[in-house]
C-alpha cells in the first residue's frame, strides 16, 4: 500500500507538472502568434506602400475605404429598392393594359405618334441593342409594349431607368418614361439624364 500511495503521489505530481507545462506552452504559443501577426502586419504595410507607413495612417486609409464602400453599397441598395418599386409598378401597368387589348392598341398608337415625332427614339440603335437580328418586330412597338418595362433605353440619348429614378411620380403612375418626357417632361423642364 505504501508503494501504491507513493506511486499515486508521484503520478499526481507528474500530472500537475504536465498541466503546468501545457499552460506554459499555450502562453508561449499565444505570444508567438501575436509576434508573428505583428510581423506580418508590418510586412503588409511595407509591401503595400513600398515604404514603411505608420499603423495609424494605414488604419485611417482602411476606414476611408470602408466608409466609401458602405456609401456605395447604400447607393446600390437604394437603386435596387427603386428598381423593385419600378418592377411592381410595371407589373400593375401590364395587368391593367393587357386587360383590354383595344385600350392597348389605342395607347400604343398615341404614344408611338408622340415619340416618333419627338426624335428621341432611334429605331436602328434600339434594334441593334435589344432585338434579335432575324425579327421583324417594330422597335418602337417593342419599346412601348415591353422594352421600357425591362429598362431598355429608346436611344443612347435617353435613359429609361435614370428618368424613372429621377421622377418617382412617373414610375409610381406606371407611365412610359419617354412618352412622359416628350409629352410633359420637356415642358416641366425635367432632366432626362
N, C-alpha and C positions, 0 to 999 in steps of 0.2 A: 503494500500500500504506500509505503514511503516513496518507493521508486515511481509509482504511478502519480502521486501528488507532485513529485518533483518534475516529472515529465509534463504534467498539465501546466505547472507554473512556467516551465521553460517554453511550452507551446504558446501560452498566453503572452509571454514576454516577446517571443518572436513575432506573433501576430500583431501585437501593438507596434513593434518596430516596423513591420511591413506596412501597416496602416500609416504610420508617421512618414515613412519613406514615400509612400504613394501620394500623400498630401504634398510633400516637398516637391515631388516630381510634377504634380499638377501645377503648383505655383511656378515652378521653373518653366514649364511648358507655356503657361499664360504669359509670363514675362517675355519669353522667346517670340511668341506670336505677336505681342504688342510691338516689340522691337522690329520684327520682320515687317509688320504692317506699316509702321512709321517709315522704315527704309523704302518700302515700295511706294508709299505716297510721295516721298521726296523724289524718287526716281521718275514717277509720273509727272511731277511738276517740272522737273528738269527736261524730260523728253518732250513734253507738250510745248513748252515755251522756247526751248533751245538754250535757255539760261535759267538760273535759279530764280524763282519768284517766292515771295512770301506767301505763307498759307492763307493769310487774310485776303490778299489780292485774288488768289485762286477761288476762295470761298465767295468773295464778292462777285466775281465773274460768273460763277456757278449759279448764284442767287439771281443774277440778272437774266441769265439764260433760262433758268427755271421760270421766272416771272414772265418772260417773253413767251415761253411755250404755253403757260397757263392762259395768257391772254389769247393766244392763237386758238387754243382748244375751246375757250369760251366763245370766241367768234364763230368757230366751226359749229359748235353746239347750237348757237343762235340761228345760224343759217340752216342747220338741219331741222330745227323746230319750225322755222318759217316754211321750209320745203314741205314738211309734214302737213302744216296747215294748208299750204297750196294744194297738196295732194288731196286732202279732204274736200277742199273747195272744188277741185277738178272732178272728183267723184260725184259730188252733188250736181255739178253742172252737166256732166254726162248723163246722169239718170234723168234729169229734167229735160234735156234737149232730146234725147232719144225716145222719150215717151211720146213724142209727136213728130213724126218724120216730116209732115208738112211744115211745121214750125222750123225744123232744122233746115229744110231747103230754103225757106224764106230768109232765115238768119244768115246762112252761108252766102246767099245771093247779095244781100245788103252789105255784109262785111267785105265780101270779095270786091265789090264795086268800089267801096271807100278805100280799101287798102291798095288795090291796084292803081287807082288814080293818085295816090299819095307819093308813089315812087320809093317807099320804104321796103317793099318786098322784091327781092332779087330771085326770080324763078330759077335761073340757071345755077346760081350759087346754092340755093336750097336743094335742088335736085342732086347736085354733086355731093352735098354734105349728108343728106338724110334719106334719099330714096334709092332703091336698088336700080341698077342700070337698065334692067330689062322691063321696068314697069312703065305703063302708060298713064299712071295716075297723075292728076294735075297737082303740081307742087302747092299752089295756093289753097286748093281744097284739102289737101293732106294737112297743111298747117292749120287751117281753120277747124277741121274736124278733130284731129288728134295730135298734131305736131306741137302746138303750143302747150298742150296738157303734159307732154313729156319733157318740156323745157327746150324744144328746138327753137332756134333763132330764125327769123324770117330773112335775115341778111347779116352780113358782117358788121353792119352799122347799128343794129338794134339787138339788145339782149333781153330775151323774154323773162328770164329769171330775175335779172337785176331790176327790171321795171316793176315786176310784181313785188319784189322785196322792198323797193323804194316806195311803193304805193300799195300798202296793205289793204286799203279800202277797195282797190281794184281786184285784188286777189280774193278778198272775202266776198265780194259781189259775184265772183265767178265769171268775170269778163275777160275776153280775149285781150291781152295787153297791147298788142299792136293796133287793134281796132280802137281800143280806148284812147291810145295815144293820138292816133290820127283824128279821131272824132272829137275828143275833149282835151287830151293832154297837151297838145300844141297850144291851144287857146288858153289853157290854165298855166302855161309855162312850166309844165312838169319836166323834170330831167329824164331823158330816155336812157341815160347811162347809169 
